[in-house]
Amino acid sequence: MADDLPLVLHVGGPKAGSSALQYDFTWNPRRPAHGRPGVTYEYVALNARGQLRRGPGLEEMASRFAAHYANSAAIESLLALPATRLAPCLEELHAMRREGIVPILSYELWLHADPALVERFVNLLEAPLEVIAYVRDPVSWLTSAYWQRHEAEATTIDDWLAAMLPLTRWADHLAVWRAQPAVERLAVRPADGSVAEDFCRVIGCPSSQDDVRHNVALPGPFARFLTRFTLPPTTSVSELKFAWWRWVRSADNGSEGVAKLGSLPRVIGQPQLDTIITATDEANRQLLALCDPATAARIEQDRRWWSTDERDHRLGLPGETRSAAEAIVETDRLLALSLQATMAADTAWRRTTYELAESRRQCAELAARDLAHQIAASHADHERQVADHRCQELDHQRQQLEHRCRELDHQRQQLDHRCRELDHQRQQLDHRCQELDHRCRDLEWHLAAAQQRIAKLERRGCLPHPWRKAA
């Protein structure tokens, strides 16, 4: 079966529902394949340490990430590992396929990986591949990417677009994967609606009951805050965003405080819109050739991919120049909401700390009772061992007595045998005595007969002289 089952690679793209997909499969990694008895899909993560994380390993990996999901590492990180480190992971992937399990691996930046590294990675896997990618129209993708820059950039929007536009030429990046001989199937999907549900429909497995929307847009003040300040190189914008959203939404608790912060302002104007559509038009038409007919028709009919009309795009309200005072007010509102979240988190932490201390106290009591039970059980076990030892001694004595009885029985049998031998000898002697007695009687009879004959002859005077003298 290993030769038939593929590996499924979700290669991205970034900002196209990858977080929702990875979160959904991290917490529900195993799913049966529709119409394929004995075949199961399982989500796994190949990390930068050369470990293949499965099941509980995914949950442990997700617990270390603010977004609470697990995903594989970048191709360059995996190829930098020693071959001896990767070999066990690759063998485990082969073993899964031999067991009827189709592994699913995901990393959103595999779509933009260097072509030479993609080829090396595909050859390293040594398996037939099903590659699935999700794409967005360039305008909305670039708008979203602009507000998640890692640090404040001094360049203009036009300079930033010039650097980022090549990433939206999806056909160029997909062609790299399509060119790999091991890729038996390349599925290109638009990132509309629930990506996790659509992914399950593409591979043929049950989807989750919940519609996972894991990576939502930031409110305007927070996004502007991130672009006004340079964050430390060790700070992950993605981690920061997930952590902030988790605690602020928890503290907001339906009061619409986050909604009142406002949405993001418009950053792409008509000149930039013209530039984006013109620069990506050819690649978008090439993308249609990589899609199945239904998907190609959806993209072709979606005006966001082709139109330079602002009304066909959700560009937001025109941006306005904000004074320092207005920026301070906005930051204060953002800070107030963040402080509320911090207080709520601190309250939850203190409550959790108390509950943890209480749980530890209860655990200590349970441990004490358990220790007492163990001591009692130990005494009982000792008594049982003493009783077992006494039983063994008695059993040994019984065995000795049985052995003595067997010896005495053997002696009795020997005596019985000796008695039978002596009785046989007695019978033989009695028989011999009877024979001798019969012989004696016979001799006596012959002697008496002889004496009678002698007397008779003597009376007749017929005995010779010696006999007469003797007579």
C-alpha positions as CSV (number, residue, x, y, z in Angstrom):
1,M,0.0,0.0,0.0
2,A,3.0,2.3,0.5
3,D,3.5,2.6,-3.2
4,D,-0.2,3.7,-3.7
5,L,-0.8,6.2,-0.9
6,P,0.6,9.8,-1.3
7,L,1.8,12.5,1.0
8,V,-0.5,15.5,1.1
9,L,1.4,18.9,1.2
10,H,-0.5,22.1,2.0
11,V,2.0,24.6,0.7
12,G,0.1,27.9,1.6
13,G,0.0,30.5,0.4
14,P,0.5,32.8,3.3
15,K,-2.5,34.9,4.5
16,A,-4.8,32.6,2.7
17,G,-6.5,30.6,5.6
18,S,-3.4,28.6,6.6
19,S,-3.8,29.4,10.3
20,A,-7.4,28.2,10.4
21,L,-6.5,25.1,8.5
22,Q,-3.5,24.3,10.8
23,Y,-5.5,25.0,13.9
24,D,-8.4,22.8,12.8
25,F,-6.1,19.8,12.0
26,T,-3.9,20.2,15.0
27,W,-6.7,19.5,17.4
28,N,-8.4,16.9,15.2
29,P,-5.6,15.3,13.3
30,R,-7.0,11.9,12.3
31,R,-9.9,11.6,9.8
32,P,-11.2,8.6,7.7
33,A,-11.0,8.8,4.0
34,H,-14.4,8.9,2.2
35,G,-15.0,5.9,0.0
36,R,-11.6,4.3,0.9
37,P,-12.0,1.6,3.6
38,G,-8.9,1.2,5.7
39,V,-7.4,4.5,4.6
40,T,-7.0,7.4,7.2
41,Y,-5.7,10.9,6.8
42,E,-3.4,12.2,9.7
43,Y,-2.0,15.6,10.1
44,V,1.6,15.7,11.2
45,A,4.3,18.3,11.7
46,L,8.0,18.0,10.7
47,N,9.7,20.6,12.8
48,A,13.1,22.3,12.5
49,R,14.6,20.0,15.1
50,G,14.1,17.0,12.8
51,Q,11.1,15.6,14.8
52,L,7.9,14.3,13.3
53,R,5.2,15.3,15.8
54,R,1.9,13.4,15.9
55,G,-1.2,13.3,18.1
56,P,-0.2,14.5,21.6
57,G,3.1,15.8,20.1
58,L,1.1,18.3,18.0
59,E,-0.8,19.5,21.1
60,E,2.5,20.0,23.0
61,M,4.0,21.8,20.1
62,A,0.9,24.1,19.8
63,S,1.0,24.9,23.5
64,R,4.3,26.6,22.9
65,F,2.9,28.9,20.2
66,A,0.5,31.8,20.9
67,A,-1.6,30.8,17.9
68,H,-2.2,27.4,19.5
69,Y,-1.5,25.3,16.4
70,A,1.3,23.2,15.0
71,N,2.9,23.4,11.5
72,S,5.9,22.1,9.8
73,A,9.2,24.1,9.3
74,A,10.5,26.0,6.3
75,I,12.1,23.9,3.6
76,E,15.5,25.6,4.1
77,S,15.4,24.7,7.8
78,L,14.6,21.1,7.1
79,L,17.3,20.7,4.4
80,A,19.9,22.2,6.8
81,L,19.4,19.3,9.2
82,P,21.8,16.3,9.0
83,A,20.6,13.4,6.9
84,T,20.8,11.2,10.0
85,R,18.4,13.5,11.8
86,L,15.8,13.4,9.0
87,A,16.1,9.7,8.2
88,P,13.9,8.5,11.1
89,C,11.2,11.0,10.3
90,L,11.2,10.0,6.6
91,E,11.0,6.3,7.6
92,E,8.1,7.0,9.9
93,L,6.3,8.7,7.1
94,H,6.8,5.6,4.9
95,A,5.7,3.4,7.8
96,M,2.5,5.4,8.1
97,R,1.7,4.9,4.4
98,R,2.4,1.2,4.8
99,E,-0.2,1.2,7.6
100,G,-2.8,2.8,5.4
101,I,-2.3,6.4,6.7
102,V,-2.0,9.4,4.4
103,P,0.2,12.0,6.2
104,I,-0.7,15.7,5.8
105,L,2.0,18.3,6.2
106,S,1.5,22.1,6.1
107,Y,3.6,25.2,6.0
108,E,2.2,28.4,4.4
109,L,5.6,29.6,3.0
110,W,6.4,26.4,1.1
111,L,4.6,28.0,-1.9
112,H,7.3,30.8,-2.0
113,A,10.3,28.5,-1.4
114,D,13.3,28.6,-3.7
115,P,12.8,26.3,-6.7
116,A,16.1,24.5,-6.1
117,L,15.2,23.8,-2.5
118,V,11.7,22.6,-3.5
119,E,13.3,20.1,-5.9
120,R,15.6,18.8,-3.1
121,F,12.8,18.6,-0.6
122,V,10.5,16.7,-3.0
123,N,13.3,14.2,-3.9
124,L,14.0,13.8,-0.2
125,L,10.4,12.7,0.5
126,E,10.6,9.9,-2.0
127,A,6.8,9.6,-2.3
128,P,4.0,10.5,-4.7
129,L,2.6,13.9,-3.7
130,E,-0.7,15.7,-3.7
131,V,0.0,19.5,-3.4
132,I,-2.8,21.8,-2.3
133,A,-2.5,25.6,-2.4
134,Y,-4.8,28.5,-1.6
135,V,-4.6,31.8,-3.3
136,R,-6.2,35.3,-2.9
137,D,-6.7,38.1,-5.3
138,P,-3.5,40.3,-5.3
139,V,-5.2,43.5,-4.1
140,S,-6.8,42.0,-0.9
141,W,-3.6,40.0,-0.2
142,L,-1.3,43.0,-0.4
143,T,-3.7,45.1,1.7
144,S,-3.6,42.4,4.4
145,A,0.2,42.0,4.2
146,Y,0.8,45.8,4.4
147,W,-0.7,45.9,7.9
148,Q,1.3,43.0,9.2
149,R,4.8,44.3,8.4
150,H,7.3,43.2,11.0
151,E,8.5,46.7,11.7
152,A,7.9,50.3,10.6
153,E,9.2,50.9,7.1
154,A,10.4,54.2,5.8
155,T,9.6,53.3,2.2
156,T,6.5,54.6,0.4
157,I,3.6,52.4,-0.5
158,D,4.8,52.3,-4.1
159,D,8.2,51.0,-3.1
160,W,6.7,48.5,-0.8
161,L,4.4,47.2,-3.5
162,A,7.3,46.9,-6.0
163,A,9.0,44.6,-3.5
164,M,5.9,42.5,-2.7
165,L,4.2,42.2,-6.1
166,P,6.3,39.2,-7.2
167,L,4.8,37.2,-4.2
168,T,1.3,37.6,-5.7
169,R,2.2,36.1,-9.0
170,W,0.8,32.8,-7.8
171,A,1.3,31.0,-11.2
172,D,5.0,31.5,-11.1
173,H,5.3,29.8,-7.7
174,L,2.8,27.1,-8.4
175,A,4.7,26.2,-11.6
176,V,7.7,25.2,-9.5
177,W,5.6,22.6,-7.7
178,R,3.8,21.5,-10.9
179,A,7.2,20.8,-12.5
180,Q,8.2,18.2,-9.9
181,P,7.8,14.6,-11.3
182,A,6.6,13.3,-7.9
183,V,3.6,15.7,-7.8
184,E,0.7,13.6,-9.0
185,R,-1.9,16.2,-8.3
186,L,-1.8,20.0,-7.9
187,A,-5.0,21.5,-6.5
188,V,-5.3,25.3,-6.6
189,R,-8.2,26.8,-4.6
190,P,-9.3,30.3,-3.9
191,A,-9.3,31.2,-0.2
192,D,-13.0,32.1,0.1
193,G,-15.1,30.9,2.9
194,S,-13.9,28.2,5.3
195,V,-10.5,27.0,4.0
196,A,-10.5,24.1,6.5
197,E,-13.8,22.8,5.2
198,D,-12.8,23.2,1.6
199,F,-9.5,21.4,2.2
200,C,-11.4,18.4,3.7
201,R,-13.6,18.4,0.6
202,V,-10.6,18.4,-1.7
203,I,-8.8,15.5,-0.1
204,G,-12.0,13.6,0.7
205,C,-12.5,13.4,4.5
206,P,-14.9,14.7,7.1
207,S,-14.7,18.4,8.1
208,S,-15.0,19.8,11.6
209,Q,-18.4,20.9,12.9
210,D,-17.1,24.4,13.7
211,D,-16.3,27.0,11.1
212,V,-12.7,27.9,12.1
213,R,-11.9,31.6,11.6
214,H,-8.6,31.6,13.5
215,N,-6.7,34.6,12.0
216,V,-8.9,37.7,11.8
217,A,-7.9,41.2,10.9
218,L,-6.5,43.5,13.5
219,P,-8.4,46.7,14.5
220,G,-7.1,49.9,13.0
221,P,-5.4,51.4,16.0
222,F,-3.4,48.2,16.8
223,A,-2.3,47.8,13.2
224,R,-1.2,51.4,13.0
225,F,0.6,51.0,16.3
226,L,2.6,48.2,14.9
227,T,3.6,50.2,11.8
228,R,4.6,53.3,13.9
229,F,7.1,51.4,16.1
230,T,10.0,49.2,15.4
231,L,9.6,45.9,17.3
232,P,12.6,44.0,18.6
233,P,13.9,41.4,16.0
234,T,13.0,38.6,18.4
235,T,9.4,39.7,18.5
236,S,7.0,37.8,16.2
237,V,4.2,40.0,14.9
238,S,2.1,36.8,14.4
239,E,2.6,35.7,18.0
240,L,2.0,39.3,19.3
241,K,-1.2,39.5,17.3
242,F,-2.6,36.1,18.4
243,A,-1.8,36.8,22.1
244,W,-3.3,40.3,22.0
245,W,-6.5,39.1,20.3
246,R,-6.9,36.3,22.8
247,W,-6.8,38.4,26.0
248,V,-8.5,41.5,24.6
249,R,-11.4,39.5,23.2
250,S,-11.6,37.6,26.5
251,A,-11.7,40.9,28.5
252,D,-14.1,42.6,26.0
253,N,-16.7,39.9,26.6
254,G,-19.2,41.3,24.1
255,S,-19.0,45.0,25.1
256,E,-17.9,45.9,21.5
257,G,-14.8,47.7,22.9
258,V,-12.7,46.2,20.1
259,A,-15.3,47.2,17.4
260,K,-15.2,50.8,18.7
261,L,-11.5,51.1,18.0
262,G,-12.3,51.3,14.3
263,S,-11.2,49.6,11.1
264,L,-8.1,49.9,9.1
265,P,-7.8,52.9,6.8
266,R,-7.4,52.6,3.1
267,V,-3.7,52.3,1.9
268,I,-4.2,51.4,-1.8
269,G,-5.4,54.2,-4.1
270,Q,-6.3,54.2,-7.7
271,P,-2.7,54.4,-8.9
272,Q,-1.6,51.5,-6.8
273,L,-4.7,49.5,-7.9
274,D,-3.8,50.1,-11.5
275,T,-0.2,48.9,-10.9
276,I,-1.3,45.8,-9.1
277,I,-3.8,44.6,-11.7
278,T,-1.5,45.4,-14.6
279,A,1.5,43.6,-12.9
280,T,-0.4,40.5,-12.1
281,D,-2.8,40.1,-15.1
282,E,-0.6,37.8,-17.1
283,A,0.3,35.6,-14.1
284,N,-3.4,35.5,-13.1
285,R,-4.3,34.2,-16.6
286,Q,-1.6,31.6,-16.3
287,L,-3.1,30.6,-13.0
288,L,-6.3,29.7,-14.7
289,A,-4.5,27.0,-16.6
290,L,-3.3,25.4,-13.4
291,C,-6.8,25.2,-11.9
292,D,-9.6,22.7,-12.6
293,P,-12.4,24.1,-14.8
294,A,-14.7,24.9,-11.9
295,T,-12.1,26.8,-9.9
296,A,-10.8,28.6,-13.0
297,A,-14.4,29.7,-13.7
298,R,-14.7,31.1,-10.2
299,I,-11.5,33.1,-10.4
300,E,-12.3,34.3,-13.9
301,Q,-15.7,35.5,-12.8
302,D,-14.4,37.2,-9.6
303,R,-13.8,40.8,-10.6
304,R,-11.3,41.4,-7.8
305,W,-8.7,39.6,-9.8
306,W,-9.1,41.7,-13.0
307,S,-10.8,45.0,-12.3
308,T,-9.2,48.4,-11.8
309,D,-12.6,49.8,-10.6
310,E,-12.3,50.7,-6.9
311,R,-16.0,49.6,-6.4
312,D,-15.0,46.0,-7.1
313,H,-12.6,46.0,-4.1
314,R,-12.9,46.4,-0.4
315,L,-10.2,49.1,-0.1
316,G,-11.6,50.8,3.0
317,L,-12.2,54.4,3.7
318,P,-9.7,56.9,2.4
319,G,-6.8,57.4,4.8
320,E,-6.5,60.6,6.7
321,T,-3.5,62.4,8.2
322,R,-3.6,62.0,11.9
323,S,-2.1,64.6,14.2
324,A,0.1,63.7,17.1
325,A,-2.7,64.5,19.5
326,E,-5.1,62.2,17.6
327,A,-2.5,59.5,17.6
328,I,-2.1,59.8,21.3
329,V,-5.9,59.6,21.9
330,E,-6.0,56.5,19.6
331,T,-3.1,54.9,21.5
332,D,-4.7,55.7,24.8
333,R,-7.8,53.9,23.8
334,L,-5.8,51.0,22.6
335,L,-3.8,51.1,25.8
336,A,-7.0,51.2,28.0
337,L,-8.4,48.2,26.2
338,S,-5.1,46.4,26.6
339,L,-4.9,47.3,30.3
340,Q,-8.4,45.9,30.8
341,A,-7.3,42.7,29.1
342,T,-4.2,42.6,31.2
343,M,-6.2,43.1,34.4
344,A,-8.6,40.4,33.3
345,A,-5.7,38.1,32.5
346,D,-4.1,38.9,35.9
347,T,-7.4,38.2,37.7
348,A,-7.7,34.9,35.8
349,W,-4.0,34.2,36.7
350,R,-4.6,34.9,40.4
351,R,-7.7,32.8,40.4
352,T,-5.9,30.1,38.6
353,T,-3.0,30.4,41.0
354,Y,-5.3,30.0,44.0
355,E,-7.1,27.1,42.4
356,L,-3.8,25.6,41.6
357,A,-2.6,26.0,45.2
358,E,-5.9,24.5,46.4
359,S,-5.5,21.7,44.0
360,R,-2.0,21.1,45.3
361,R,-3.3,21.1,48.9
362,Q,-5.9,18.6,47.9
363,C,-3.3,16.6,46.1
364,A,-1.1,16.7,49.2
365,E,-4.0,15.4,51.3
366,L,-4.7,12.7,48.8
367,A,-1.1,11.9,48.7
368,A,-1.0,11.6,52.5
369,R,-4.1,9.3,52.5
370,D,-2.6,7.4,49.7
371,L,0.6,7.0,51.7
372,A,-1.4,5.8,54.7
373,H,-3.1,3.3,52.4
374,Q,0.2,2.3,51.0
375,I,1.6,1.7,54.6
376,A,-1.5,-0.3,55.6
377,A,-1.2,-2.2,52.3
378,S,2.5,-2.7,53.0
379,H,1.7,-4.1,56.5
380,A,-1.0,-6.3,55.1
381,D,1.3,-7.4,52.4
382,H,4.0,-8.2,55.0
383,E,1.4,-10.3,57.0
384,R,0.4,-12.0,53.8
385,Q,4.1,-12.8,53.0
386,V,4.5,-14.2,56.6
387,A,1.4,-16.3,56.1
388,D,2.6,-17.4,52.7
389,H,6.0,-18.3,54.3
390,R,4.2,-20.3,57.0
391,C,2.1,-22.0,54.4
392,Q,5.2,-22.8,52.5
393,E,6.8,-24.3,55.6
394,L,3.7,-26.4,56.3
395,D,3.6,-27.4,52.7
396,H,7.2,-28.4,53.0
397,Q,6.5,-30.5,56.1
398,R,3.5,-32.0,54.3
399,Q,5.8,-32.9,51.4
400,Q,8.4,-34.4,53.9
401,L,5.6,-36.5,55.6
402,E,4.4,-37.6,52.2
403,H,7.9,-38.6,51.3
404,R,8.3,-40.5,54.6
405,C,5.0,-42.2,53.9
406,R,6.1,-43.2,50.5
407,E,9.4,-44.6,52.0
408,L,7.4,-46.6,54.6
409,D,5.0,-47.8,52.0
410,H,8.0,-48.9,49.9
411,Q,9.5,-50.7,52.9
412,R,6.1,-52.3,53.5
413,Q,6.0,-53.4,49.9
414,Q,9.5,-54.8,50.3
415,L,8.5,-56.7,53.4
416,D,5.4,-58.0,51.7
417,H,7.5,-59.2,48.9
418,R,9.9,-60.8,51.3
419,C,7.0,-62.5,53.1
420,R,5.7,-63.7,49.8
421,E,9.2,-65.1,49.1
422,L,9.4,-66.8,52.5
423,D,5.9,-68.2,52.2
424,H,6.9,-69.6,48.8
425,Q,10.0,-71.1,50.3
426,R,7.8,-72.5,53.2
427,Q,5.4,-74.0,50.6
428,Q,8.4,-75.5,48.8
429,L,9.7,-77.0,52.1
430,D,6.2,-78.3,52.9
431,H,6.0,-79.9,49.5
432,R,9.5,-81.4,50.0
433,C,8.5,-82.7,53.4
434,Q,5.4,-84.2,52.0
435,E,7.5,-85.9,49.3
436,L,10.0,-87.1,51.9
437,D,7.1,-88.3,54.2
438,H,5.6,-90.1,51.2
439,R,9.0,-91.6,50.4
440,C,9.4,-92.7,54.0
441,R,6.0,-94.3,54.1
442,D,6.8,-96.0,50.8
443,L,10.1,-97.2,52.2
444,E,8.5,-98.4,55.3
445,W,5.9,-100.3,53.3
446,H,8.7,-101.9,51.2
447,L,10.6,-102.6,54.4
448,A,7.6,-104.3,56.0
449,A,7.0,-106.2,52.8
450,A,10.6,-107.3,52.8
451,Q,10.4,-108.3,56.4
452,Q,7.3,-110.3,55.7
453,R,8.9,-112.1,52.8
454,I,12.0,-112.8,54.9
455,A,9.9,-114.2,57.7
456,K,7.9,-116.2,55.3
457,L,11.1,-117.6,53.7
458,E,12.6,-118.3,57.1
459,R,9.6,-120.3,58.1
460,R,10.0,-122.3,55.0
461,G,13.7,-122.7,55.6
462,C,14.5,-121.3,52.3
463,L,16.9,-118.5,53.4
464,P,20.5,-119.0,52.7
465,H,22.8,-119.6,55.6
466,P,23.9,-116.0,56.0
467,W,20.4,-114.9,56.1
468,R,19.5,-117.5,58.6
469,K,22.3,-116.5,60.9
470,A,21.3,-113.0,60.5
471,A,17.7,-113.9,61.2
